[in-house]
């Protein structure tokens, strides 16, 4: 932080609410919480089916039920890592694993960050568009690249 000659750093931030003194009584500060967001609409049927399949796979493999919370992403990460060895033996399972794990990952993102799915055509074109930021991503493509450990053209 830069200060002008003769000013102390505290003078530089004086008057900024985000640097308010701890002794400030809060007068004039609106502490009303923002209104709750509407619950997100249900995902497209195909996404719901694929995400449910991922939940079944993880429950069968690890005995842990995925609940679409961000805390379960470490289990999904382990599932993806463990699936790599299986895909070396059965490469034809790639699309099933990537689509199921990607749909689950996407649902966690969509629900947590208030997004919506765009699912037209093949899964390589499916996206989540976020409501509060100008951002879109393809979670299935992200899982595909995590499974194969290299960038994938068109994803």
N, C-alpha and C positions, 0 to 999 in steps of 0.2 A: 504494500500500500504506500503510495507516495503522499507526502505532506508538503505544504508550503513552508518556507522559512518562517520560523516563529510559531508554527502550529504544532500541536502534539497530535499523535495518531487519534486520540479520543475526540479531538475537535473535528477531525475529518469525518467521523461517523455520527456526530451529534445530530439529532433530528431525524435520523433514519429509524423507522419503527422496528426493522429487523435486528437492530443493534440496541434496542431499548435496554435501559438500566434495569437490573434485577429488582431494584427498589421501586420501580414504576408500579403504581397501583392499578394499571390497566384501564384507567378511565378513558373512555372514547374508543376502546377496542371492542369490536364486535366478535364475541366468542361463540356465536350461534353456529353450530355445525352445518355444513352444506346439506341440502336436501339429498336423500338417498337416491341413487340411480335406479332407473327401472331395471328389473332383472333382465338379463340378456334373453333374447328369443331362443328357442331350441335350435340346435344345429340342423343342417340338412340331414335327411334320413341316412344317406350313404356314410356321412361322417359319424353319425351316432352309432351305426352298425360297426364301423371299423374301430372306433374308440372302445366300444363294448368288447370287441374281440381282443383288443390289447389288454383290457382289464382282466379278461379270462386267462389269457396267456400268462400274464405276470402272476396272477393268483395261483395258477397251476404250478408254475415254476418256482416261485419264492414263498408261497403261502401268505402273501400280503395283498390286501385288496387296495387297488389304486382308487383314490377318491376325487381326482381332478383338482387337487390342491397343489400349489407349487412345491410343497414339501415332498411330493411323490416323484418329482423329476429325477432325483438321484436313483430311484428304483428303475425308472425308465432308461436312464443312462446305462445302468448295469445290464438291463435286458438287451439294449442295443449292442453293448460290448460283447456279451455272451453269444449273441446271434451271429457275430462275424465268423466265428469258427464253424458254425452250422451252415452258413451260406457258402463256405468253401467246399463243403460236401454236397450241398443241395442248392446251387445257385438259382434254380427256378423258384425258390421261395422268397427271393428278394422283394418282388412287388408286394406280396402279402405282408411281409414283415414291415417294409417301409411304409406302406399305406396305413396299417393298423397303428404302428408306433407314432407315425406322423399325425394321424388323426387325433390320437390321445394328446400328444404334445400341443397340437393346434387348439384343442379344446381347453387345455389348461391356460394357454395364452389368451384365447378369445374370452373366456369367462373372467379371468383375472384382470385383463386390460380393456375389456369392453369392446370387442371387435365383432366383425361379422365375416362369414365365409363367402367366398366367391368360388363356386364349384361348377364350372361349365367345361365340358370336354374331359380330357385325360387328367390324371392327378398331377402331372407335371405343370399344369396350368392353374391348379387350385391355389387360392390365396386367402389370407386373412387380412382384412382392412381394419385398421384400428380407428376408433372413434375420436379419441382425444389428441392424437398426434397424426401427422401426415406420414404414415408408414404402412407398408404392406410386406408380407413375407409368405413364403411357401414352406410351412413346417414339414410337409412330406419330403420335399427336396432337401431340407436341412437334415432330416433323419437319413435319407438316402446317402448323402455325403458323409455322414457320421458312420454309417455301416461300411461304406466302401473306402473311407479314409482318403478321399481325393475329390476334387471338384468334378461336377457332372454337367456337361454341356446341356443347355436347355432347361435346367432346373433352377 
